[in-house]
Amino acid sequence: MRKAWQAVRSALFYALFLGQTAVLAIIIGTIAIIARGPTRIGWVLARYWGDSTLWLLRWVVGIRSEVEGAHNIPPGGCILAAKHQSDWDIFALLPHTGRPAFVAKKELMNIPFFGWAAMSFDTIRVDRSLGAGAIPAMMADAREAVAKGCRIVIYPEGTRRPPLAAPEYRQGIVKMYLELGVPVVPVALNSGLYWGRNSLILWPGLARASILPSIPPGLEAAAFRQRLIDTIEAESDRLALEALDRGLARPVDAQLAAGAARARQKGV
């Protein structure tokens, strides 16, 4: 009965969320076309989208939100390198990004209205079909964003990953760190426990993000990469294990149980 009830709540959330997103994308996209760039009303609507989605998650499906460590974000241009487990990660971080520049797949920019709206907010496009060849265009957009004082938001693994899964970090974040010369702020989270990748059912609980002390510029590539991975993974594992120890409403499948066992062996 619990799973059936949660499925109903999740269906209601998706209907409200997708419907609202479509309407706001049309409005913001139309404004972006007319204004040919960012506008105050566009930012207000984008913040409303994020805040209202968190409200829907809380009151429709029971996912509460907690973000700690915002004081670790330095002023001016920087990079927020976040673990990525669900779409919650976008909405939860949005209030802490100032003027954000999200790194996103280029194909998302081809979606009518949604893509136009996204491009009006300093979005950094990544053409995955080009492989390593996508990096020069990404870096050009990133340099322009930093020059404007944006906080770049990037998910270093490039896609949503299950909680407690083995990490798969890509090289884009390393290239960005070396070339831009700005601090990188690691962000750990456990949102995939409640809003899983490709999951039709969302489960109630406390989704948490931890914004950690920044990594200053100047490290060598290998040292930076390892420090970033170690920092994000250790804290993400800790958040996930604490949630498991408190008890989850969702079933603990074999993949999650195996990931928890690996994390405990590492001494998290």
Secondary structure as GFF3:
##gff-version 3
##sequence-region A 1 268
A	DSSP	alpha_helix	2	35	.	.	.	ID=ss1
A	DSSP	alpha_helix	40	56	.	.	.	ID=ss2
A	DSSP	pi_helix	57	61	.	.	.	ID=ss3
A	DSSP	beta_strand	63	68	.	.	.	ID=ss4
A	DSSP	three_ten_helix	70	72	.	.	.	ID=ss5
A	DSSP	beta_strand	78	82	.	.	.	ID=ss6
A	DSSP	alpha_helix	88	93	.	.	.	ID=ss7
A	DSSP	three_ten_helix	94	96	.	.	.	ID=ss8
A	DSSP	beta_strand	100	105	.	.	.	ID=ss9
A	DSSP	three_ten_helix	106	110	.	.	.	ID=ss10
A	DSSP	alpha_helix	114	119	.	.	.	ID=ss11
A	DSSP	beta_strand	124	126	.	.	.	ID=ss12
A	DSSP	three_ten_helix	128	134	.	.	.	ID=ss13
A	DSSP	alpha_helix	135	147	.	.	.	ID=ss14
A	DSSP	beta_strand	151	154	.	.	.	ID=ss15
A	DSSP	alpha_helix	172	180	.	.	.	ID=ss16
A	DSSP	beta_strand	184	189	.	.	.	ID=ss17
A	DSSP	three_ten_helix	191	193	.	.	.	ID=ss18
A	DSSP	beta_strand	205	211	.	.	.	ID=ss19
A	DSSP	alpha_helix	221	246	.	.	.	ID=ss20
A	DSSP	alpha_helix	254	265	.	.	.	ID=ss21
###
